[in-house]
Amino acid sequence: MKNLLLLSLLGLIFFSCEKIDEPEILGTYTYIPEGCNPADNPELGCASTLTLSPDGVADILPSGDIIFRTTFKIRGEKIIVAKADEVIDQFVFRYIDNSTLKNERDGALWVK
C-alpha cells in the first residue's frame, strides 16, 4: 500500500511540472539595453540577439558583430544555451511567455 501511494505521488509530481514545447520558443529574441542605439555603430553594437532554431540549434550575438553557433536544451521552464567555444559562457533563460525570455544572470528581458 505504501509503495502504491509513493508511486502515485511520484507520478503526480512528474506530470504536474510545466514544460514548454520547442515550437513555442523558436524564433529570434533581442535585448537592447537602455540608452543603446544599435544603428550608432553596427560593428560594436550594443544590442544582443538569440535565435532558437529547430533541433536545439542556437545562434547568439552577445554584442558586437560576431554570431556564435551553439545548442540549447529545454529543462522545464528554463532554456539553457550551451557555452560557445571558450568565448561565450553558458546562458540560462526563463520562459516568460511566447514572446519573452528572462536572462537568469541579470534579469534582462529578451523579446521577439
Contact map, one row per residue, 1 for C-alpha under 8 A:
1111100000000000000000000000000000000000000000000000000000000000000000000000000000000000000000000000000000000000
1111110000000000000000000000000000000000000000000000000000000000000000000000000000000000000000000000000000000000
1111111000000000000000000000000000000000000000000000000000000000000000000000000000000000000000000000000000000000
1111111100000000000000000000000000000000000000000000000000000000000000000000000000000000000000000000000000000000
1111111110000000000000000000000000000000000000000000000000000000000000000000000000000000000000000000000000000000
0111111111000000000000000000000000000000000000000000000000000000000000000000000000000000000000000000000000000000
0011111111100000000000000000000000000000000000000000000000000000000000000000000000000000000000000000000000000000
0001111111110000000000000000000000000000000000000000000000000000000000000000000000000000000000000000000000000000
0000111111111000000000000000000000000000000000000000000000000000000000000000000000000000000000000000000000000000
0000011111111100000000000000000000000000000000000000000000000000000000000000000000000000000000000000000000000000
0000001111111110000000000000000000000000000000000000000000000000000000000000000000000000000000000000000000000000
0000000111111111000000000000000000000000000000000000000000000000000000000000000000000000000000000000000000000000
0000000011111111100000000000000000000000000000000000000000000000000000000000000000000000000000000000000000000000
0000000001111111100000000000000000000000000000000000000000000000000000000000000000000000000000000000000000000000
0000000000111111110000000000000000000000000000000000000000000000000000000000000000000000000000000000000000000000
0000000000011111110000000000000000000000000000000000000000000000000000000000000000000000000000000000000000000000
0000000000001111111000000000000000000000000000000000000000000000000000000001000000000000000000000000000000000000
0000000000000011111100000000000000000000000000000000000000000000000000000001100000000000000000000000000000000000
0000000000000000111110000000000000000000000000000000000000000000000000000011100000000000000000000000000000000000
0000000000000000011111011000000000000000000000000000000000000000000000000101100000000000000000100000000000000000
0000000000000000001111111000000000000000000000000000000000000000000000000000000000000000000000000000000000000000
0000000000000000000111111100000000000000000000000000010000000000000000000100000000000000000000000000000000000000
0000000000000000000011111100000000000000000000000000010000000000000000000000000000000000000000000000000000000000
0000000000000000000111111100000000000000000000000000000000000000000000000000000000000000000000000100000000000000
0000000000000000000111111110000000000000000000000001000000000000000000000000000000000000000000000110000000000000
0000000000000000000001111111000000000000000000000011110000000000000000000000000000000000000000000000000000000000
0000000000000000000000001111100000000000000000000011100000000000000000000000000000000000000000000000000000000001
0000000000000000000000000111110000000000000000001111000000000000000000000000000000000000000000000000000000000001
0000000000000000000000000011111000000000000000001110000000000000000000000000000000000000000000000011100000000111
0000000000000000000000000001111100000000000000111100000000000000000000000000000000000000000000000000000000000111
0000000000000000000000000000111110000000000000111000000000000000000000000000000000000000000000000000000000011110
0000000000000000000000000000011111011100000001110000000000000000000000000000000000000000000000000000000000000000
0000000000000000000000000000001111110000000001100000000000000000000000000000000000000000000000000000000000000000
0000000000000000000000000000000111110000000000000000000000000000000000000000000000000000000000000000000000000000
0000000000000000000000000000000011111000000000000000000000000000000000000000000000000000000000000000000000000000
0000000000000000000000000000000111111100000001100000000000000000000000000000000000000000000000000000000000000000
0000000000000000000000000000000100111111000001100000000000000000000000000000000000000000000000000000000000000000
0000000000000000000000000000000100011111110011100000000000000000000000000000000000000000000000000000000000000000
0000000000000000000000000000000000001111110010000000000000000000000000000000000000000000000000000000000000000000
0000000000000000000000000000000000001111110010000000000000000000000000000000000000000000000000000000000000000000
0000000000000000000000000000000000000111111110000000000000000000000000000000000000000000000000000000000000000000
0000000000000000000000000000000000000111111110000000000000000001100000000000000000000000000000000000000000000000
0000000000000000000000000000000000000000111110000000000000000001100000000000000000000000000000000000000000000000
0000000000000000000000000000000000000000111111000000000000000011100000000000000000000000000000000000000000000000
0000000000000000000000000000000000000111111111100000000000000011100000000000000000000000000000000000000000000000
0000000000000000000000000000000110011100000111110000000000000011000000000000000000000000000000000000000000000000
0000000000000000000000000000011110011100000011111000000000000111000000000000000000000000000000000000000000000000
0000000000000000000000000000011100000000000001111100000000011110000000000000000000000000000000000000000000000000
0000000000000000000000000001111000000000000000111110000000011110000000000000000000000000000000000000000000000000
0000000000000000000000000001110000000000000000011111000001111000000000000000000000000000000000000000000000000000
0000000000000000000000000111100000000000000000001111100001110000000000000000000000000000000000000000000000000000
0000000000000000000000001111000000000000000000000111110111100000000000010000000000000000000000000000000000000000
0000000000000000000000000110000000000000000000000011111111000000000000000000000000000000000000000000000000000000
0000000000000000000001100100000000000000000000000001111110000000000000000000000000000000000000000000000000000000
0000000000000000000000000000000000000000000000000000111110000000000000000000000000000000000000000000000000000000
0000000000000000000000000000000000000000000000000001111111000000000000111000000000000000000000000000000000000000
0000000000000000000000000000000000000000000000000001111111100000000011110000000000000000000000000000000000000000
0000000000000000000000000000000000000000000000000111100111110000000011110000000010000000000000000000000000000000
0000000000000000000000000000000000000000000000000111000011111000001111100000000000000000000000000000000000000000
0000000000000000000000000000000000000000000000011110000001111100001111000000000000000000000000000000000000000000
0000000000000000000000000000000000000000000000011100000000111111111100000000000000000000000000000000000000000000
0000000000000000000000000000000000000000000000111000000000011111001000000000000000000000000000000000000000000000
0000000000000000000000000000000000000000000111111000000000001111110000000000000000000000000000000000000000000000
0000000000000000000000000000000000000000011111100000000000001111110000000000000000000000000000000000000000000000
0000000000000000000000000000000000000000011110000000000000001011111000000000000000000000000000000000000000000000
0000000000000000000000000000000000000000000000000000000000001011111100000000000000000000000000000000000000000000
0000000000000000000000000000000000000000000000000000000000111100111110000000000000000000000000000000000000000000
0000000000000000000000000000000000000000000000000000000000111000011111000000000000010001000000000000000000000000
0000000000000000000000000000000000000000000000000000000011110000001111100000000000010000000000000000000000000000
0000000000000000000000000000000000000000000000000000000011110000000111110000000011110000000000000000000000000000
0000000000000000000000000000000000000000000000000000000111100000000011111000000011000000000000000000000000000000
0000000000000000000000000000000000000000000000000001000111000000000001111100001111000000000000000000000000000000
0000000000000000000000000000000000000000000000000000000100000000000000111110001110000000000000000000000000000000
0000000000000000000101000000000000000000000000000000000000000000000000011111111100000000000000000000000000000000
0000000000000000001000000000000000000000000000000000000000000000000000001111111100000000000000000000000000000000
0000000000000000111100000000000000000000000000000000000000000000000000000111110000000000000000000000000000000000
0000000000000000011100000000000000000000000000000000000000000000000000000111111000000000000001100000000000000000
0000000000000000000000000000000000000000000000000000000000000000000000000111111100000000000111100000000000000000
0000000000000000000000000000000000000000000000000000000000000000000000011110111110000000000111100000000000000000
0000000000000000000000000000000000000000000000000000000000000000000000011110011111000000011110000000000000000000
0000000000000000000000000000000000000000000000000000000001000000000001111000001111100000011100000000000000000000
0000000000000000000000000000000000000000000000000000000000000000000001110000000111110000111000000000000000000000
0000000000000000000000000000000000000000000000000000000000000000000001000000000011111111111000000000000000000000
0000000000000000000000000000000000000000000000000000000000000000000111000000000001111111110000000000000000000000
0000000000000000000000000000000000000000000000000000000000000000000000000000000000111111000000000000000000000000
0000000000000000000000000000000000000000000000000000000000000000000000000000000000111111100000000000000000000000
0000000000000000000000000000000000000000000000000000000000000000000000000000000000111111100000000000000000000000
0000000000000000000000000000000000000000000000000000000000000000000100000000000000111111110000000000000000000000
0000000000000000000000000000000000000000000000000000000000000000000000000000000001110111111000000000000000000000
0000000000000000000000000000000000000000000000000000000000000000000000000000000111110001111100000000000000000000
0000000000000000000000000000000000000000000000000000000000000000000000000000000111100000111110000000001110000000
0000000000000000000000000000000000000000000000000000000000000000000000000000011110000000011111000000001110000000
0000000000000000000000000000000000000000000000000000000000000000000000000000011100000000001111100000111100000000
0000000000000000000000000000000000000000000000000000000000000000000000000000111000000000000111110000111100000000
0000000000000000000100000000000000000000000000000000000000000000000000000000111000000000000011111101110000000000
0000000000000000000000000000000000000000000000000000000000000000000000000000000000000000000001111111110000000000
0000000000000000000000000000000000000000000000000000000000000000000000000000000000000000000000111111100000000000
0000000000000000000000011000000000000000000000000000000000000000000000000000000000000000000000111111000000000000
0000000000000000000000001000100000000000000000000000000000000000000000000000000000000000000000011111100000000011
0000000000000000000000000000100000000000000000000000000000000000000000000000000000000000000000111111110000001111
0000000000000000000000000000100000000000000000000000000000000000000000000000000000000000000011111011111000001110
0000000000000000000000000000000000000000000000000000000000000000000000000000000000000000000011110001111100111100
0000000000000000000000000000000000000000000000000000000000000000000000000000000000000000001111000000111111111100
0000000000000000000000000000000000000000000000000000000000000000000000000000000000000000001111000000011111110000
0000000000000000000000000000000000000000000000000000000000000000000000000000000000000000001100000000001111100000
0000000000000000000000000000000000000000000000000000000000000000000000000000000000000000000000000000001111110000
0000000000000000000000000000000000000000000000000000000000000000000000000000000000000000000000000000011111111000
0000000000000000000000000000001000000000000000000000000000000000000000000000000000000000000000000000011101111100
0000000000000000000000000000001000000000000000000000000000000000000000000000000000000000000000000001111000111110
0000000000000000000000000000111000000000000000000000000000000000000000000000000000000000000000000001111000011111
0000000000000000000000000000111000000000000000000000000000000000000000000000000000000000000000000011100000001111
0000000000000000000000000011110000000000000000000000000000000000000000000000000000000000000000000011000000000111
